[in-house]
């Protein structure tokens, strides 16, 4: 049962990470003309919204919509290149990112993921202010920020009582950050699923579980002093 729970959570993290990309991997850089929403003009777009996920990003209430697109990846890229400024479009690997203004102070972001030949594409869409405020106070439900680190983003998912936070500019290596976090969480009743903090492994991230209350915690650290944490009940 424990292995199955870990597998399900890892699969959820994959989809969560895809959603987080809408914000964290390609912030809007400005420029371009103001357009009305072009979601309905996409060839093969399913009019039915598969999922609406309420989010609070740095204190701003937003919603993420998930749709299906019945089109080939290559045909969609051709359509997007013919309808958007190159600054508003980025395609790499199996993902396409689009960001464009739908108002003087509003931007719409898409993340479109190719699931393989013969399968529909998945589209994540979110409309947000052109500039989001800073993250404010770091959530108490996440491990404390490392010394010297600066919070970049805090995302809450009220429907699943989940919290995500990212930071940058911490001074330690990923391995040391994970060891520090592991020690902190273990002292508060968490258990590591992978024991990645062991010096013989030198890991930079791990999954932690707590029985009372039943919670999951995922942490990951990068070489540039950045990191991210995510927690939710299970």
C-alpha positions in Angstrom: 0.0 0.0 0.0 2.9 2.4 0.8 4.5 1.8 -2.6 1.2 2.4 -4.4 0.6 5.6 -2.5 4.1 6.9 -3.4 3.5 6.0 -7.0 0.2 7.9 -7.1 1.7 10.9 -5.5 4.7 11.0 -7.9 2.2 10.9 -10.8 0.3 13.8 -9.3 3.5 15.7 -8.9 4.2 15.3 -12.6 0.9 16.9 -13.4 1.4 19.6 -10.7 4.8 20.4 -12.1 3.3 20.8 -15.5 0.8 23.3 -14.1 3.4 25.2 -12.2 5.4 25.7 -15.4 2.7 28.0 -16.6 4.1 30.5 -14.1 7.6 29.5 -13.1 9.3 28.5 -16.3 8.2 31.3 -18.6 7.1 34.6 -17.1 5.7 37.1 -19.6 8.5 39.3 -20.9 6.3 42.2 -22.2 5.8 43.5 -25.7 3.3 42.4 -28.4 -0.1 43.8 -29.1 -3.2 43.4 -26.9 -5.4 40.5 -28.2 -8.7 39.0 -27.1 -8.5 35.4 -25.9 -7.6 33.0 -28.7 -8.4 29.8 -26.9 -11.6 29.1 -29.0 -9.7 29.7 -32.3 -7.3 26.7 -31.7 -8.0 24.0 -34.3 -9.4 20.9 -32.5 -10.0 22.6 -29.2 -12.5 20.8 -27.0 -15.2 23.3 -25.9 -15.7 21.4 -22.7 -13.3 22.3 -19.9 -11.9 19.1 -18.3 -10.9 20.7 -15.1 -10.9 24.1 -13.3 -8.4 24.4 -10.5 -8.7 27.4 -8.1 -5.3 28.8 -7.2 -3.9 31.6 -5.1 -0.6 32.8 -6.5 1.3 35.2 -4.3 -2.0 36.2 -2.7 -3.9 36.7 -6.0 -6.9 34.4 -6.6 -6.8 32.8 -10.1 -8.0 29.7 -11.8 -6.3 27.2 -14.0 -8.3 25.6 -16.9 -7.4 22.2 -18.5 -8.6 21.4 -22.0 -8.1 18.8 -24.7 -6.9 19.5 -28.2 -7.6 17.0 -31.0 -4.7 18.1 -33.3 -1.3 16.9 -34.2 1.6 18.6 -32.4 3.2 19.8 -35.7 -0.1 21.2 -37.1 -0.7 23.1 -33.9 2.8 24.7 -33.9 2.2 25.9 -37.5 -1.1 27.4 -36.4 0.5 29.2 -33.5 3.4 30.5 -35.5 0.9 32.1 -37.9 -1.1 33.7 -35.2 1.4 34.9 -32.6 4.4 37.1 -32.4 7.6 35.1 -32.0 8.1 36.7 -28.6 4.8 35.3 -27.4 5.6 31.7 -28.4 8.1 29.1 -27.4 8.2 25.4 -28.5 10.7 22.9 -27.1 10.5 19.2 -27.0 7.0 18.1 -26.3 5.7 21.4 -24.9 4.5 24.7 -26.3 4.3 27.8 -24.3 2.2 30.9 -25.3 1.9 34.2 -23.4 0.1 37.2 -24.7 -1.7 40.3 -23.4 -5.5 40.2 -23.3 -5.6 43.6 -21.7 -3.3 46.4 -20.7 -2.7 44.8 -17.3 -3.6 41.2 -18.0 -1.8 38.3 -19.7 -3.1 34.9 -20.7 -0.6 31.9 -20.5 -0.9 28.5 -22.2 1.1 25.4 -21.7 0.3 22.7 -24.3 1.8 19.2 -23.8 2.2 16.5 -26.4 1.2 13.1 -24.9 2.3 11.0 -27.9 1.2 9.9 -31.4 -2.5 9.4 -31.7 -3.3 11.0 -28.4 -5.0 14.4 -27.8 -2.8 17.3 -26.6 -3.4 18.7 -23.1 -3.7 22.4 -22.7 -3.3 24.3 -19.4 -4.6 27.9 -19.5 -4.5 30.7 -17.0 -5.2 34.4 -17.0 -3.4 36.6 -14.5 -2.3 40.2 -13.9 0.5 41.4 -16.1 2.7 41.7 -12.9 2.1 39.5 -9.8 3.0 40.9 -6.4 5.7 39.3 -4.3 5.0 36.1 -2.4 4.6 37.8 1.0 5.1 35.6 4.1 6.6 32.1 3.6 4.0 29.4 4.6 4.4 27.8 8.0 3.3 24.5 6.4 6.6 24.3 4.4 10.1 23.8 5.7 11.7 27.2 6.7 13.5 29.1 4.1 17.3 28.4 4.0 19.5 31.2 5.3 19.9 33.9 2.7 17.2 32.5 0.5 14.5 34.7 -1.1 11.0 33.5 -1.6 9.9 33.7 -5.3 6.4 32.2 -5.4 3.8 30.8 -3.1 0.9 28.9 -4.7 -2.1 27.6 -2.7 -4.6 25.1 -4.0 -7.6 25.5 -1.7 -9.6 22.6 -3.2 -6.9 20.1 -2.2 -5.5 22.0 0.8 -2.1 22.0 -0.9 0.7 24.6 -0.8 3.7 25.1 -3.1 6.6 27.4 -2.5 9.8 28.2 -4.5 12.9 30.2 -3.5 16.2 31.3 -4.9 19.7 32.5 -3.8 20.3 30.1 -0.9 24.0 29.7 -0.1 24.3 25.9 0.3 24.7 23.0 -2.1 21.5 21.0 -3.0 22.9 18.1 -1.0 23.3 20.2 2.1 19.9 21.8 1.7 18.3 18.4 1.5 20.2 17.2 4.6 19.1 20.3 6.5 15.5 19.9 5.4 15.5 16.1 6.1 16.7 16.7 9.7 14.1 19.4 10.2 11.2 17.2 9.0 12.4 14.0 10.8 12.3 16.0 14.1 8.7 16.7 13.4 7.5 13.2 12.6 8.1 13.0 8.9 9.8 10.0 7.2 11.7 10.1 4.0 10.5 7.7 1.3 13.8 7.5 -0.6 16.5 8.4 2.0 18.0 10.7 -0.6 19.7 12.8 2.1 22.1 9.9 3.0 25.6 11.2 2.3 26.3 8.1 0.2 23.5 9.1 -2.2 24.0 12.8 -2.3 20.5 13.4 -3.5 18.9 16.8 -4.1 15.3 16.0 -3.5 13.0 13.5 -1.8 9.4 12.6 -0.8 8.4 12.7 2.9 5.4 11.2 4.6 3.7 11.9 7.9 1.1 9.7 9.6 -0.5 12.1 12.0 -1.8 14.2 10.4 -1.6 12.3 7.1 0.5 14.5 4.8 2.9 14.3 1.9 5.8 16.6 1.4 8.0 16.9 -1.8 11.2 18.9 -1.8 13.7 19.6 -4.5 16.8 21.8 -4.7 18.9 23.0 -7.6 22.6 23.8 -8.1 22.0 27.6 -8.3 20.7 27.8 -4.8 17.1 27.5 -5.8 14.5 25.1 -4.5 10.8 24.2 -4.3 8.6 22.5 -1.7 5.1 21.1 -2.0 2.7 19.6 0.6 -0.8 18.3 0.8 -2.9 15.9 2.9 -3.4 12.3 1.7 
